[in-house]
Amino acid sequence: METSKLSSKGQIIIPKAVREAHHWWAGMEFVVESSGDGVILRPRKPFPTTRLEDGVGCAGYEENFMVK
C-alpha cells in the first residue's frame, strides 16, 4: 500500500507504480467523485458518450425516403 500527502495547494501525488499500472500520464484529466469515506478517481473520457441515433442525421438519412 502506497501513501501520499495532501499539499497546501490541494494537490496529491499519485505514486509512480499506480500511474504506470493504469497507464496514466502527466496532463491527463480525471473525474473526481465523493464516495462514502473516500473519493473515486476516474480518467475522463476524451469524447462525450454518444448514441447511434445522435449521429444518423449527419449522414443525410431521411426517415420518409422512398426508393423508386
N, C-alpha and C positions, 0 to 999 in steps of 0.2 A: 504494500500500500504506500503510495506516494503522498506527500503533504505539500502544501503551498501556503503562502501568507498573503492576505489582502493588503495592498499598498494604500497609502494615504490618498491616492488618486482613484481608488476603487478598482484597481487592476489586480488580476490574479494570474500567476504564471502556470500554464498547463505543462506538466513535466514532459520532457522530450520523448520518453518512451511511450507515453499516451498519445502524443501528437503523431508520432510515427506509426503507431498501431492503427490509428484511424485515418491516416493519410491527410492530416490537416497541415496547412501551410500558412505562413505569415500573410496577413491581409484577408484571410478567409472570414466571411461573415457568418454569425450564428444567431439562432433564435434562443432566447433565454426565458424559461418558464418556471414560475414558482410552483413547487410541488411538496406539500406537507412540510417536513422539516428541512428541506433542501431545495436544490434547483436542478432543472434538466437543461442540458446544453445540446442543441442540435444544429448541424450545419444548415445554413439557409440554402434553399433550392435556388439554382441560378435563374430559373424562369418560373413564373406562376403556373400552377397546375391548370390545365385546360381540358375541355371535353371535346370529343369529335364534333359534336353539334356546334361548338363555338367557331370552328374553322370551316365548316361546309360552305358558308356564304362567300368565303374568299375564293372559292373555286368556280364561281359563277353558276352554281347549282340553282335551278328553279324547280320548285315542287310541282307546279302545274305544267311542266314541259311535256309535250306530246310528240312522239315520233310519227312522221307521215310516211 
